[in-house]
Amino acid sequence: MPETVRVRIAPSPTGYLHLGTARTALYNWLFARHEGGTFILRIEDTDQDRNTREAVDVILESLRWLGLEWDEGPVFQSARVELYRSRAEELLRRGLARRDSLGHSDKGEAIVFDCPRRDVSFRDLVKGEITKARDDLEPHVVLLRSDGWPTYNFACVVDDIDMRITHVIRGDDHVANTWKQILLYEALGARPPEFAHLPMIHNAEGRKLSKRDGAVAVTDYRKMGYLPDAMVNYLALLGWSPGDGTEIMSREELVRRFELSRVRPSPAQFDFAKFEWMNAQYVARTPADELARLLKPFADEAGFRIGDEGWFLRLAEVERKRMKKLSEFPDHVRFLFAERVDIDPQDAGAKKVFAAPGVWALVEAAIERLAALDAASWCRERIEAELKAVAAEKAGGKMGAVGQPLRVLVTGSTASPAIDATLELLGRERALARLRDEKNRRALGG
């Protein structure tokens, strides 16, 4: 292995950062960090018709959000056109390239490299030995188009030589380009880097992941409330594993354990349910103060007014283990920010709760005990104690028999945080007002 590993991620700024490109960037970053090497960001922006500054900004923002900070760059190919032209002229002088109109005499001449007629082989670090037979080689590779701008294959090779890239880690859709690039490395007097082609990411049906499967852009997942550490962890496992079944791994552990030899050559399947499960693990492990900061934009977008930061911190702590993704937060807690809740008398879940024998007697007993608490005593511990007393006296100790009807009355739903936390967060006056709300009680047969 070379003394100093140098790798690069080289996206084209024609749109968002796709999950596949994000996974490729991650593997390059992990390999560089594991080997104590250098991770370079190169923007391949020679397609003047499709590249946009907005796409560049999205790529940079996405990589930063994922925590994949680069050591060198970003280097823009559009600023290096003179370098590509000088290298093409060098091949012309050496008789290894020629000018050719390629049948379009009205458009000027391109610079073309004629491919040597021989088999081209290389050992891929993921796929093993790969050979392109001489009879399957294309006769030539265009280096510069007639407008003087380089082609992908030529600019890529010139940059990799100039940047002293030791390993090219990229998607296996680039295998078909490798033989051309090897011939160009050799023509330019350089030793080709080592290649590692990563498997495609497929959907549940075994097809290439696309927009039809849902979000494929990193920014979409950020907007939906997935956490960057969860995405890094999950993407790392799409094609690689540590070999012992470990699934939840910190960045530090991923860096320590990542080896290209453990990357599988077969396509990886993106399992959305598995990713949601993993994200939920990360949400649950996020400290309440950090989670409150992450939830604030979702609360703002929903129009929630948060006056008491301490109260919001307690809410974040309560919600920590209830969310698969942060975008679920507004729907989970909307009842806390509403003036009142209106219960649908046709709500099957609510009707089932209030069809239980003696349910209204439990509600009245709970209200009596809760009303005896003053504002200073209105806390989870005291609320829980009072409700447990009601359950012990009138429901055979079954807290659910007491808590569930109270939950429906104060939230309008059969799902909420623990009832003691729910009542505490609502506050004494609002909680008691909802428990006594005549309209909702009539809707539920009370």
C-alpha positions in Angstrom: 0.0 0.0 0.0 1.3 3.5 -0.8 2.9 5.5 2.0 0.2 8.2 1.9 -3.4 7.4 0.8 -5.0 10.1 -1.3 -8.7 9.7 -2.4 -11.3 11.9 -3.9 -15.0 12.3 -4.4 -15.8 14.0 -7.7 -19.5 14.8 -8.1 -20.9 16.7 -11.1 -23.0 19.7 -10.1 -26.0 19.0 -12.2 -28.5 18.4 -9.3 -28.7 17.1 -5.7 -26.3 14.8 -3.9 -27.8 11.3 -4.6 -27.7 8.6 -1.9 -25.3 6.6 -4.0 -22.9 9.5 -4.4 -23.2 10.1 -0.6 -22.3 6.5 0.1 -19.3 6.8 -2.3 -18.1 9.9 -0.5 -18.5 8.2 2.8 -16.4 5.2 1.8 -13.7 7.5 0.5 -13.8 9.5 3.7 -13.7 6.4 5.9 -10.9 4.8 4.0 -8.8 8.1 4.1 -9.4 8.5 7.8 -8.7 4.8 8.5 -5.4 5.0 6.6 -4.4 8.4 7.9 -4.7 9.7 4.3 -6.2 12.7 2.5 -9.8 13.1 1.3 -10.2 15.5 -1.6 -13.3 17.2 -3.0 -13.3 17.8 -6.8 -16.2 19.3 -8.6 -16.4 18.0 -12.2 -18.1 20.9 -13.7 -17.0 20.8 -17.4 -20.6 20.2 -18.6 -21.3 23.9 -19.2 -24.9 23.2 -20.3 -26.0 21.3 -17.1 -23.9 22.6 -14.3 -25.3 25.2 -11.8 -23.9 27.1 -8.9 -27.0 26.1 -6.9 -26.1 22.4 -7.4 -22.6 23.1 -6.1 -24.0 24.7 -3.0 -26.3 21.7 -2.4 -23.4 19.3 -2.8 -21.3 21.2 -0.3 -24.2 21.6 2.1 -25.0 17.9 2.0 -21.4 16.8 2.6 -21.1 19.1 5.5 -24.4 18.0 7.0 -23.2 14.4 6.8 -20.0 15.5 8.5 -17.7 14.4 5.6 -15.3 17.4 5.8 -12.7 17.3 3.0 -9.0 18.0 3.5 -8.3 19.6 0.1 -10.6 21.5 -2.3 -13.1 22.0 -3.5 -11.2 21.9 -6.8 -13.2 23.0 -9.8 -12.4 21.4 -13.2 -13.7 24.5 -15.0 -10.8 26.4 -13.5 -8.3 23.9 -14.8 -9.1 23.8 -18.5 -5.7 25.1 -19.5 -4.0 22.2 -17.7 -6.1 19.7 -19.7 -5.3 21.5 -23.0 -1.6 21.5 -22.2 -1.6 17.7 -21.5 -3.6 17.0 -24.7 -1.0 19.1 -26.7 1.7 17.1 -25.0 0.2 13.9 -26.4 -0.1 15.5 -29.8 3.6 16.4 -29.8 4.5 12.8 -28.8 2.4 11.4 -31.6 0.0 9.7 -29.2 -3.0 11.9 -30.2 -4.2 13.5 -33.4 -6.7 16.1 -34.5 -9.9 14.8 -36.1 -13.2 16.5 -37.1 -15.0 13.1 -36.3 -17.2 13.7 -39.3 -18.3 17.2 -38.3 -16.0 19.4 -40.3 -18.2 22.4 -39.7 -17.6 22.2 -35.9 -13.8 22.2 -35.9 -11.4 19.5 -34.8 -11.3 17.5 -31.6 -8.1 16.0 -30.1 -8.3 12.2 -30.2 -6.3 9.4 -28.6 -6.1 6.2 -30.6 -6.3 3.2 -28.3 -3.5 0.6 -28.4 -4.8 -2.8 -29.7 -4.3 -5.0 -26.7 -6.2 -6.5 -23.7 -6.5 -4.2 -20.7 -6.6 -5.8 -17.3 -6.7 -4.5 -13.7 -7.3 -5.9 -10.3 -10.4 -4.3 -8.7 -10.2 -4.2 -4.9 -13.9 -5.1 -4.7 -14.7 -7.0 -7.9 -11.4 -8.8 -8.4 -9.6 -9.3 -11.8 -11.3 -7.5 -14.7 -10.2 -7.7 -18.3 -11.4 -5.8 -21.4 -10.5 -7.8 -24.5 -8.7 -6.0 -27.4 -11.5 -6.8 -29.8 -14.0 -5.0 -27.5 -12.0 -1.8 -27.2 -13.3 1.3 -28.8 -10.9 2.6 -31.4 -10.3 5.9 -29.8 -11.0 8.2 -26.9 -11.8 11.9 -27.4 -9.6 14.1 -25.1 -10.7 17.6 -26.0 -13.9 18.4 -27.9 -13.8 20.8 -30.8 -14.7 23.6 -28.4 -11.5 23.0 -26.4 -13.3 21.6 -23.4 -12.1 18.2 -22.0 -14.1 15.0 -21.9 -14.9 13.3 -18.6 -12.4 10.5 -19.1 -9.5 12.8 -20.0 -10.0 15.4 -17.3 -10.5 12.7 -14.7 -7.2 11.1 -15.5 -5.3 14.4 -15.7 -6.7 15.4 -12.3 -6.0 12.1 -10.6 -2.4 12.3 -11.8 -2.0 15.9 -10.8 -3.6 15.3 -7.4 -1.5 12.2 -6.8 -4.7 10.0 -6.2 -3.7 6.6 -5.0 -7.1 4.9 -4.9 -10.2 5.6 -7.0 -13.3 4.4 -5.0 -16.4 4.9 -7.1 -19.7 3.3 -8.2 -19.5 0.3 -10.4 -21.3 2.1 -13.2 -17.7 3.5 -13.9 -16.2 0.1 -14.6 -16.8 0.6 -18.3 -14.6 3.8 -18.2 -11.7 2.2 -16.4 -10.0 0.6 -19.4 -9.9 3.9 -21.2 -8.5 5.7 -18.2 -5.8 3.1 -17.7 -4.6 3.6 -21.3 -4.6 7.3 -20.7 -2.6 7.1 -17.4 0.0 5.0 -19.3 0.1 7.4 -22.2 0.7 10.3 -19.8 3.6 8.3 -18.2 1.7 7.7 -14.9 1.0 4.6 -12.9 -2.7 4.0 -12.6 -4.2 4.2 -9.1 -5.9 1.2 -7.5 -9.5 0.9 -8.3 -12.4 -0.1 -6.1 -15.8 -0.1 -7.7 -18.8 -0.1 -5.3 -22.0 -2.0 -5.8 -25.2 -0.2 -6.8 -27.9 0.6 -4.3 -31.1 -1.2 -5.1 -34.7 -0.9 -3.9 -36.7 -3.7 -2.4 -37.5 -5.1 -5.9 -33.8 -5.3 -6.8 -33.9 -2.3 -9.2 -31.6 0.7 -9.0 -32.9 3.1 -6.4 -34.8 6.0 -8.0 -37.2 8.9 -7.2 -40.1 6.4 -7.6 -38.9 4.7 -4.4 -39.1 8.0 -2.4 -36.4 10.4 -1.5 -33.0 9.8 -3.1 -31.4 13.2 -2.3 -29.5 13.7 1.0 -31.3 17.1 1.4 -34.7 15.3 1.3 -33.7 13.1 4.2 -32.5 16.1 6.2 -35.9 17.9 5.6 -37.7 14.8 6.8 -35.9 14.8 10.1 -33.3 12.0 9.7 -30.1 12.5 11.6 -26.7 12.7 9.9 -25.1 10.2 12.2 -27.9 7.7 11.5 -27.5 8.2 7.7 -23.7 7.8 7.9 -24.2 4.6 9.9 -26.8 3.2 7.6 -25.0 4.1 4.4 -21.8 2.5 5.7 -23.7 -0.8 5.9 -24.9 -0.6 2.3 -22.2 -2.8 0.8 -19.9 -3.2 3.8 -20.0 -4.8 7.2 -17.6 -5.2 10.1 -18.1 -8.9 10.0 -19.6 -9.5 13.4 -23.2 -8.4 13.0 -22.7 -5.0 14.7 -25.2 -2.4 13.3 -25.0 0.7 15.5 -21.6 2.2 15.2 -20.2 5.7 15.9 -18.1 7.5 13.3 -15.0 6.7 15.3 -15.9 3.0 15.3 -16.7 3.1 11.6 -13.3 4.7 10.9 -11.5 2.2 13.0 -13.1 -0.8 11.4 -13.6 0.2 7.8 -11.6 -1.9 5.3 -12.1 -2.1 1.5 -11.6 -5.8 1.7 -15.0 -6.2 3.4 -16.9 -4.3 0.7 -19.2 -6.8 -1.0 -19.4 -6.8 -4.8 -23.2 -7.6 -5.0 -25.8 -4.8 -5.0 -26.9 -3.4 -1.7 -30.6 -3.0 -0.8 -31.9 0.2 0.7 -34.4 -1.0 3.4 -36.5 2.1 4.4 -38.0 0.4 7.4 -34.5 -0.6 8.6 -33.2 2.9 8.1 -36.2 4.3 10.1 -35.4 1.9 12.9 -31.8 3.0 12.9 -32.7 6.6 12.9 -35.1 6.1 15.9 -32.1 4.6 17.8 -30.1 7.7 17.2 -33.0 10.1 18.1 -33.5 8.2 21.3 -29.8 8.6 22.1 -29.6 12.3 21.4 -29.3 14.4 24.6 -32.4 16.4 25.3 -30.8 19.8 24.8 -29.4 18.9 21.4 -32.7 17.3 20.4 -34.6 20.5 21.4 -32.3 22.5 19.1 -32.9 20.0 16.2 -36.7 20.0 16.8 -37.0 23.8 17.0 -37.2 24.3 13.1 -39.9 21.7 12.9 -41.9 23.5 15.7 -41.4 26.8 14.0 -42.6 25.5 10.6 -45.7 24.1 12.3 -46.4 27.5 13.7 -45.9 26.5 17.4 -45.1 29.4 19.7 -42.6 28.3 22.4 -42.4 30.8 25.2 -40.6 28.7 27.8 -37.4 27.0 26.8 -37.3 24.9 29.9 -40.7 23.5 29.1 -39.6 22.8 25.5 -36.6 21.0 26.8 -38.8 18.7 28.9 -41.0 18.1 25.9 -38.0 17.0 23.9 -36.9 14.6 26.6 -40.4 13.1 26.7 -40.6 12.7 22.9 -37.1 11.3 22.5 -38.1 7.7 22.3 -41.4 8.2 20.4 -40.1 9.4 17.1 -38.6 7.6 14.1 -37.8 10.9 12.5 -38.0 14.5 13.6 -40.7 15.4 11.1 -43.1 13.3 13.2 -42.8 15.8 16.1 -45.5 18.4 15.1 -48.2 15.7 14.8 -47.2 14.1 18.0 -47.4 17.2 20.1 -50.0 19.4 18.2 -52.5 18.9 21.1 -50.1 20.8 23.4 -50.2 24.0 21.2 -54.0 23.9 20.4 -56.5 26.1 22.3 -58.7 23.0 22.6 -59.3 19.6 21.1 -62.5 18.4 19.5 -63.2 14.7 19.8 -65.0 13.1 16.9 -67.8 11.0 18.4 -67.3 8.5 15.5 -63.6 7.9 16.5 -63.5 4.2 16.9 -60.5 4.2 19.2 -62.0 6.8 21.5 -65.4 5.0 21.5 -63.8 1.8 22.5 -62.0 3.4 25.4 -65.2 4.9 26.8 -67.2 1.7 26.2 -65.4 0.1 29.2 -67.7 -0.4 32.2 -67.2 2.2 35.0 -64.9 4.3 32.9 -66.6 7.6 33.8 -66.4 6.8 37.5 -62.6 6.4 37.0 -62.4 9.7 35.2 -64.3 11.6 37.9 -62.2 10.1 40.6 -59.0 11.1 38.8 -60.3 14.6 38.2 -61.1 15.0 41.9 -57.6 14.0 42.9 -55.9 16.0 40.2 -57.9 19.1 41.1 -56.6 18.9 44.7 -53.1 19.5 43.4 -52.1 23.2 43.3 -49.9 24.7 40.5 -46.7 24.2 42.6 -47.5 20.5 43.0 -48.4 19.9 39.4 -45.5 17.7 38.4 -45.0 14.2 36.9 -44.2 12.6 40.2 -47.3 13.9 42.1 -49.6 13.3 39.1 -48.4 9.7 38.8 -48.9 9.1 42.5 -52.5 10.4 42.4 -53.4 8.3 39.3 -51.8 5.2 40.8 -54.0 5.8 43.9 -57.1 5.9 41.7 -56.0 2.8 39.9 -55.4 0.9 43.1 -58.7 1.9 44.7 -61.0 1.5 41.7 -59.3 -0.4 38.8 -57.4 -3.3 40.4 -54.1 -1.4 40.0 -54.5 -1.1 36.2 -53.0 2.3 35.3 -54.1 1.9 31.7 -57.7 1.8 32.8 -57.3 5.3 34.3 -54.7 6.8 32.0 -56.3 6.0 28.7 -59.6 7.8 29.1 -57.8 10.8 30.5 -55.4 10.7 27.5 -58.4 10.8 25.0 -60.0 13.7 26.9 -56.9 15.9 27.0 -55.3 15.0 23.6 -58.2 13.9 21.5 -56.2 10.8 20.7 -55.4 7.4 22.1 -51.7 8.0 21.7 -49.5 10.4 23.5 -46.5 10.4 25.9 -47.0 8.9 29.3 -50.2 10.4 30.9 -48.3 11.9 33.8 -45.9 13.7 31.4 -48.8 14.7 29.1 -50.7 16.3 32.0 -47.6 18.0 33.4 -46.8 19.5 29.9 -50.3 20.7 29.4 -50.3 22.5 32.8 -52.9 22.3 35.5 -55.5 24.7 34.2 -55.5 23.5 30.6 -55.5 19.9 31.7 -58.4 20.2 34.1 -60.4 22.3 31.5 -60.0 19.6 28.9 -61.0 16.9 31.4 -64.2 18.9 32.2 -65.0 19.9 28.6 -68.7 19.3 28.3 -68.8 19.1 24.5 -66.2 16.3 24.4 -67.7 14.5 27.3 -71.1 14.5 25.6 -69.4 13.2 22.4 -68.1 10.3 24.4 -71.3 9.5 26.2 -70.4 11.2 29.5 
